[in-house]
Amino acid sequence: MILYINTSIREYLEFALVNKSPQLNGKCGDKGKVFFLRRKVGIRQSEKALSLLNSFLKKNKFKLEDVKKIVVNRGPGSFTSVRLGIVLANTLSFGLKIPMVGIYNLELKNDEDYLNLNKLKFSQDFIKPYYDRDPDITKSKKLK
């Protein structure tokens, strides 16, 4: 099963569980199944990410150990939001010893697009974020 993580949209968390195998916990048919969650969490993305992922897995009767690959949205997006998703994906990949891949704000429109994530090239390498501009996290340099 693939776990898709998207935190690139400020104040939102998106997760998808993509399973193309014929049977896993009696949840899939021949074509596979996609479970999707998009939740507005406000400025508390980092506080809510792990608990929301955990409840999403439980609601769909899966365990973290069922995840065999990770796809993470690398951006572009909010600096902090993108960084959160990348850290989450890298940590899960390292801890579970599973491969992952990063994609760029790929438009995933329907279940078939999610099922096709399995065709991506996965690796054990750490993923780096993509920012479309320099981070704006320093104090203002306005002249007085």
C-alpha positions as CSV (number, residue, x, y, z in Angstrom):
1,M,0.0,0.0,0.0
2,I,1.2,3.5,-0.8
3,L,0.8,6.5,1.6
4,Y,0.4,9.8,-0.1
5,I,1.2,12.9,1.9
6,N,0.4,16.5,0.9
7,T,1.0,19.4,3.3
8,S,1.9,21.9,0.6
9,I,-1.4,23.7,0.9
10,R,-1.2,26.0,3.9
11,E,-3.7,25.1,6.7
12,Y,-4.6,21.8,5.1
13,L,-3.5,18.2,5.5
14,E,-4.1,15.6,2.8
15,F,-3.5,11.9,3.0
16,A,-4.3,9.1,0.7
17,L,-3.9,5.3,1.1
18,V,-3.5,3.7,-2.3
19,N,-3.8,-0.1,-2.6
20,K,-3.5,-1.8,-6.0
21,S,-3.1,-5.3,-4.7
22,P,-6.1,-7.7,-5.0
23,Q,-6.7,-8.1,-1.3
24,L,-5.6,-6.4,1.8
25,N,-7.9,-6.6,4.8
26,G,-10.7,-7.4,2.4
27,K,-10.6,-3.7,1.2
28,C,-9.7,-4.0,-2.5
29,G,-11.0,-5.4,-5.7
30,D,-9.1,-6.1,-8.9
31,K,-8.5,-2.4,-9.7
32,G,-7.5,-1.4,-6.3
33,K,-8.8,1.1,-3.9
34,V,-8.1,4.7,-2.8
35,F,-8.9,6.1,0.7
36,F,-8.6,9.9,0.8
37,L,-8.6,12.5,3.5
38,R,-8.4,16.3,3.2
39,R,-8.8,18.3,6.4
40,K,-8.5,22.0,7.2
41,V,-6.5,22.2,10.3
42,G,-5.6,25.9,10.4
43,I,-2.2,27.0,11.5
44,R,-1.8,23.7,13.5
45,Q,-0.6,21.5,10.6
46,S,2.5,20.3,12.5
47,E,0.5,19.6,15.7
48,K,-2.3,17.7,13.9
49,A,-0.4,15.7,11.2
50,L,0.5,12.6,13.2
51,S,-2.7,12.2,15.1
52,L,-4.8,12.8,12.0
53,L,-2.7,10.2,10.1
54,N,-3.1,7.7,12.9
55,S,-6.9,8.2,13.0
56,F,-7.1,8.0,9.2
57,L,-5.3,4.7,9.3
58,K,-7.5,3.4,12.1
59,K,-10.8,4.5,10.5
60,N,-9.9,2.5,7.4
61,K,-8.7,-0.5,9.4
62,F,-5.1,-0.3,8.4
63,K,-1.9,-0.2,10.4
64,L,1.2,1.9,9.7
65,E,3.0,-1.4,9.0
66,D,0.7,-1.9,6.0
67,V,2.3,1.0,4.3
68,K,5.0,-0.2,1.9
69,K,5.8,3.0,-0.1
70,I,5.4,6.7,0.5
71,V,4.7,9.5,-2.0
72,V,5.1,13.1,-0.8
73,N,4.2,16.3,-2.5
74,R,7.5,18.3,-2.6
75,G,5.9,21.6,-3.3
76,P,5.9,24.4,-4.3
77,G,3.9,25.8,-1.4
78,S,4.2,27.4,2.0
79,F,7.8,27.0,3.3
80,T,6.8,25.6,6.6
81,S,4.0,23.5,5.2
82,V,6.2,21.9,2.5
83,R,8.9,21.3,5.1
84,L,6.5,19.5,7.4
85,G,5.4,17.0,4.7
86,I,9.0,16.3,3.7
87,V,10.1,15.7,7.3
88,L,7.1,13.4,7.9
89,A,7.8,11.4,4.8
90,N,11.5,11.1,5.4
91,T,10.9,10.1,9.0
92,L,8.3,7.4,8.2
93,S,10.4,6.1,5.3
94,F,13.5,5.8,7.5
95,G,11.6,4.3,10.5
96,L,9.6,1.8,8.5
97,K,12.6,1.1,6.1
98,I,10.4,1.6,3.1
99,P,11.1,3.5,-0.2
100,M,9.6,6.8,-1.1
101,V,9.4,9.4,-3.9
102,G,8.7,13.1,-4.1
103,I,6.5,14.7,-6.7
104,Y,5.9,18.3,-7.6
105,N,2.3,19.6,-7.1
106,L,1.1,16.9,-9.4
107,E,-2.6,17.3,-10.0
108,L,-4.2,14.1,-8.8
109,K,-7.8,14.4,-10.0
110,N,-9.3,10.9,-9.5
111,D,-8.8,7.4,-8.1
112,E,-7.0,6.3,-11.3
113,D,-4.4,9.1,-10.9
114,Y,-3.7,7.9,-7.3
115,L,-3.6,4.2,-8.4
116,N,-0.9,5.2,-11.0
117,L,1.4,6.5,-8.3
118,N,2.6,2.9,-8.0
119,K,4.3,3.4,-11.4
120,L,6.7,6.0,-10.0
121,K,10.4,5.2,-9.3
122,F,10.8,4.8,-5.5
123,S,14.1,4.8,-3.6
124,Q,15.5,4.9,-0.1
125,D,17.0,8.3,-0.6
126,F,15.9,11.2,1.5
127,I,13.6,13.7,-0.2
128,K,14.4,17.4,-0.3
129,P,11.7,20.1,-0.5
130,Y,11.1,22.3,-3.5
131,Y,10.4,26.0,-2.8
132,D,9.4,28.3,-5.6
133,R,11.0,31.2,-3.9
134,D,13.5,32.0,-1.1
135,P,12.0,31.4,2.4
136,D,10.7,34.5,4.1
137,I,11.5,33.6,7.7
138,T,13.9,36.4,8.7
139,K,13.3,39.8,10.3
140,S,12.3,42.6,7.9
141,K,15.3,44.5,6.5
142,K,13.4,47.7,6.0
143,L,15.5,50.9,6.3
144,K,14.5,53.4,8.9
